[in-house]
């Protein structure tokens, strides 16, 4: 797979589709990797799209270039990684499809570079524009894994069994039996990245202000908190059986979008729509993305 060098990173990515087609950046979430989009891309291969699919920092073959770079992963710095990748590929205008972590990164890209992002498709994780509020107790209970990661003992336990910890989320967040052992085994290798734990811990600790965001991205983090709504075309895809982000959390999401917006609910689907029902996700993305052609 090709790599692109930035100041701190060697970003490994995949690129497929039509070279001169409409550029679409596909961003994976946690605990997952870039392979999450394979089945969707296969169903869209005959469309006029140019897909760019990176491994986020700390995942799979993407690597930090030196020991001095901070192992940060707040949304702003991840968005800056994404812009560096698109700059390196000479892509000026593009759409973004993001799942979980990738959903927030897509939101950050739309806020930080509105002249470059044409439209965004968000999967499973709701936007954070306007700032994150302390969740009600019931939602906090579903976020137990985030509180666990905020503790020293939790971090030590996760490091001893990264795959076991990630697997528990796969089991809890979607209907029983949705994945096979071969798929999880392949994806779990991406968690062997030497910086996966530090990146993961920072991502979850920073959102609850237990640690500071990467200083280089503070400008963007402030913009995200100050932004109340977005006007670009957007869709939100939500599995009705999502075990960590219940479907009720996206009921009022339309209020954050003043432009064309649609909330798409998928039955018998949990937190990983692109893996659980790639046919439906590909169908919705085809309609949404081609509307911009």
N, C-alpha and C positions, 0 to 999 in steps of 0.2 A: 504494500500500500504506500502511496506517496506521503511525504511529510513536508510541512512548512515550518520554517524556523522563525520564531519571534525572539524578542529580547530574552525571555525566560524559558521558552518552550520549544519542543519539537512536536507539533500537532500532527498526529497521524489521522488521515481522513480517507474516505472513499469518494469517488466521483463517478457518476454514471448518467446515462441518458443522452440527450442531444446536446452536443457541445455548444451550439448557438441557440439553444432553446431558452425558455424562461427559467431563470435561476431560482432554485428553491433550496434553502438551508434547512436541514433536518437535524434536530438536536434531541439527544436522548436524555433520560432522567436517571434516577437512583432508586434502587440498586439495579442497574441495567448497563447496556453499552450500545454502540452504534449498530450492532446487528439487529436491534429491535425494529428497524425499518425495512429489513430485507423483504418480507412478504408483501408489504405495501408497495414497495418500489417495483417488485416483480409484476404487480397488477397495473402499474402505471407506465411500464417501459415503452409502450407504444404512443404515449402522449409526448407533446413537445416540451419536455422539461429537462433541465440540467440540474441534477441532484448533487449536492455537496453534503457529505455525512461525516462529521468529525467525531473522534473519541474525545470527550471532555478531558481537561487536565486531571491527572490522577487516575485515569481509566485506561485499561488495556495498554496498547503500545505508545500512547502519548506520554512524553517524558519531559521533566524539567531538565534544563541544560546545565544547571549548576547547583551547588549546595546552598547558595546564598539567597536564592529567590524564595520569597515567602510562599508557603503552601496554603494559599488562600483560595476561597471558592465562593465568595459572595456573588450575587447575581451580576453586579456591575462589572467585576473583573472577568467573569465568564463571558459577558457580552463583549468586552474589549478583546478577548481572545478570538471571538467569532468575527469581529470586524477586521482584525489583523489577518485572519484566514481569507476572508473575502477580498481584502485589499491585495493580498499576495497572489490571488487568482485573477486579479483584474476585473472583479465583478462589482459594478457600481450599484445597480438596482436589483433587489431580490425580495422574495417572500420568505417567511420563516414558519416552520412547523415545529412546535416544541412539545415534548411530553415531560410532565413532572418538573424536574429542575429546568429542562429545556423550555417549558412553558414560561417560567419566570424570565429566563434569558431572552426569549422572544419579546416579552413585554419591555424589558430593558432596552433592547435594540430599537424597538418602535419609539421609545421615549427619547433615547439618546441620539438616534440618527433618523429622524422622521423623513428626511429627504431621500433616504436610501431604501427604507423598508416599505414595500408596497402593500402587503397584507399579512396578517398573522393567523395561524390556526393553533389553538391551545388545547392540549389534551390533559384532562384529569386534575390538574392543579390550578386553582383560581388565581387571578392576578393579585399582586401585592401593592399596586399603586395606591397612594394615600397612606401607606404604612400598615404594618401588621399590628393588630390588636391582640391582647391576651385572649386566647380562645375560651369559650365556656367549658365547664368541667367535663361535659360529655365528649367534646371534641378533644380536650386535653388528654382524656383517657386513651383515645385513638392515637394520640401523638406520644405515647409512652416511650417509643424508641428514640424520640428526639430528646426527651428529658434524660433518658439513660445515657445518651451520648454526651450530655453536659457534665457527667461525673467522671472522675479519674478511674474509678473501678469499672465503670461501664466501658470506657475506652479500652482498658486493658483486656477486658473479657472479649470485646469485639475483635481485637487484634489477634487473639488466640484462635478464633473461629470465625473468620470473615464470611465464609460461604454459609455457615450455619445461621449466622445472624441475618444475612441477606435472604436466605431461603425462607425464613420465618415471615418476612414481609411479603414475599411472593405468595405464601400460603394464606396469609391473613387478609390480603388486599383484594382478592378476587375469588370467584366461585371455586369450590373444591375440584381438583383434577384438571385445571385449565392448562397446565404445562407438563412437559415430559422431562425425564431425567437428563436426556441428551442435551436438550436446550439449556436447562439450567447449568449443567456441567460446563458447557461451552462458555456461557456468559460469565460464570463465576471465576473463570481464569482472568477476566479483566480486573477483578478485585485483588489480584496478586501484585498489581502495580505497587512499587515501593512507597508511593505517595498517596495511595488511595485512602488510607485511614486518616491522615492529616487533612486532606482535602475534604473528606466526608465530615469530619468533626467540625472543621471551620464553617462549612456550609450551614450546618444546623445550629451551631452555637451563635453565629453572627446574626441570624434572623431574630433571635430573642435577646440580642444585645449583651450576650455573655462575653463576646470578644468584639474587636473592632474590624470593620471591613478593610480590604486592601486600600492603603492611602491613595493610590493612583486612581481609584475608582470612586472616591468619596463624592466627587462632583455629580456622578451619575446616580449614586444612591440617594443623594439629596433631591435630584430631579424626580426620581421614582416616588419618593414620599410626598413631594409637592404636587404631583400630577393626580388629578381627580378622575379624568376620563381620557379616552383615546377616540379619534375620529376616523382612523383608517378602517377598511373592511376587516372583519374578524369573525371567526367562529370558535365555539367552545364545544369540544366533544367530551361527553361525560358518561361513563358506564353506570348503569342504574344499580349495580351490585358492588360499587366501589367501597372497599372496606376501610379506607383511611380518610377519604374525602367524600363523605356522603352526598348524595345527589341534591339534598336540600341546600348545601352550601353554594350552589350555583344558581339558585332560583332567581335572585335579584341581580345577577351579573350584568344583565342588559343595561343597568343604570350606569355602568362604567364605560359604555361605548355609545358615542353620539352618532357614529357612522353606521353603515350596514353591519348588522350583527345577527347571528343565529346561534342558538343553543341547541345542540344535537344530542339526544339521549339514546343510548344503545342498551337494549334489553339483554339480560343474562351476561353482561360484561362488567368486569371489575375495573381495577386501576390501570390495566395495561391494554387499552383498546386496540392498539396497533398490533399487538401480539395475539390477543384473544379473538378479534374479529377483523382481520386485515381486509377482508372483502368490503365490509361496510365502511371502514376508514378510508380505503382507497377510493371508493365511490364518492364519498363526501368531499374528499380532497380534490378529486378530479373536477367536480363541479365548481368548487370554490376557487381553485387556482386557475382554471381555464377562464373564469369570469374576468380575470385580469389580463387575458391575452388580447 
